[in-house]
């Protein structure tokens, strides 16, 4: 038997879908994914449960939408940075800075959801593919920075792990100074490929980001 489908203002109001995502993000990262029901999400969002199903047929579909928010902006930026002509370390710093900022500055700590066993399900294959594409973009910038081929894969693993570690740090320290962590994280990423970051490099990366995202 199929899920009930709501019709009318409750389901179709412009902010209904976002209200579901906001409520689910809070509950998934607070109470836990397995412990959160679609009824609880609907109640937190101020909707009927049927209205929730109008936008998301299943709880896993909500998880997929939330996870997409953590990777797609960085993936779009990465594509432009990989195609750019600035020094590779500048582009790498810019990507890490934006990516860590996305994960660390979001209203809810959605990066912590990466460790859920449900992320391995078939329905989350698209998210896994996009995340792999983002990691590959980091890898291209790592290689462009002059890291030898025999070390590039390991360095990319380290870079990507450092970027995503913001979720664990944020979970353990809710009072985290996100901006300081973002800056130090981007510096750490560049150190992993060799040179010590300079103020000139940071300034050039900020200018590049402003050009690409402004």
Secondary structure as GFF3:
##gff-version 3
##sequence-region A 1 214
A	DSSP	alpha_helix	9	12	.	.	.	ID=ss1
A	DSSP	alpha_helix	16	30	.	.	.	ID=ss2
A	DSSP	alpha_helix	38	45	.	.	.	ID=ss3
A	DSSP	alpha_helix	49	55	.	.	.	ID=ss4
A	DSSP	alpha_helix	59	82	.	.	.	ID=ss5
A	DSSP	alpha_helix	88	105	.	.	.	ID=ss6
A	DSSP	three_ten_helix	110	115	.	.	.	ID=ss7
A	DSSP	three_ten_helix	117	120	.	.	.	ID=ss8
A	DSSP	three_ten_helix	122	124	.	.	.	ID=ss9
A	DSSP	alpha_helix	125	144	.	.	.	ID=ss10
A	DSSP	alpha_helix	149	164	.	.	.	ID=ss11
A	DSSP	alpha_helix	166	172	.	.	.	ID=ss12
A	DSSP	alpha_helix	178	191	.	.	.	ID=ss13
A	DSSP	alpha_helix	199	213	.	.	.	ID=ss14
###
